[in-house]
Amino acid sequence: MNPLQEIIDQSTGAKIAHFAAHHGNVKFMRWLVDDIAQKAMNKQDILTRFREDKDMYGCSLIVYAAR
């Protein structure tokens, strides 16, 4: 299961990563950053991924984390 692809709320399109960010799961978010960083070419790729991974309302992981 990929937390960046598995939708767990069909009504909003929110993925596992969105819920983890929303509920302040710092360990998960740290793991996610590390996982993306290992695959990314540079730090900008990490920021882009956090901004572009959106639900049906256009809320990114950064928006969920800020809530």
C-alpha positions in Angstrom: 0.0 0.0 0.0 1.4 3.4 -1.0 0.3 6.2 1.4 0.6 8.7 -1.4 -1.8 6.8 -3.7 -4.3 5.0 -1.4 -7.5 7.0 -1.1 -9.2 6.4 2.2 -11.9 9.1 2.0 -13.8 8.7 -1.2 -15.9 11.8 -0.7 -12.9 14.1 -0.5 -10.2 12.1 -2.3 -8.0 12.3 0.8 -5.2 9.8 0.9 -3.5 8.2 3.9 -0.8 10.9 3.8 -3.5 13.7 4.1 -5.0 12.1 7.2 -1.5 11.7 8.8 -0.7 15.3 8.1 -4.1 16.5 9.4 -3.8 14.6 12.6 -0.2 15.8 13.3 1.5 12.4 12.9 5.0 13.8 12.9 6.7 10.4 12.7 4.8 9.5 9.5 5.5 12.9 7.9 9.2 12.6 8.8 9.2 9.1 7.2 7.5 10.5 4.1 10.0 13.3 3.7 12.9 10.8 4.1 11.3 8.4 1.6 10.7 11.2 -1.0 14.2 12.6 -0.4 15.8 9.2 -1.2 14.0 9.2 -4.5 14.2 12.9 -5.3 16.8 14.6 -7.4 16.9 17.7 -5.1 15.1 19.4 -2.3 12.8 21.2 -4.6 11.4 17.8 -5.7 10.3 17.3 -2.0 8.5 20.6 -1.8 6.9 20.1 -5.1 5.5 16.7 -4.0 4.1 18.2 -0.8 2.4 21.0 -2.7 1.1 18.9 -5.6 -0.3 15.9 -3.8 -3.9 17.3 -3.4 -7.3 16.0 -2.6 -10.5 16.8 -4.5 -10.8 20.2 -2.9 -7.2 21.2 -3.9 -5.8 20.8 -0.4 -2.2 19.7 -0.4 -0.3 17.9 2.4 1.0 21.2 3.5 -2.6 22.5 3.9 -3.5 19.4 5.9 -0.5 19.8 8.2 -1.3 23.5 8.8 -4.8 22.6 9.9 
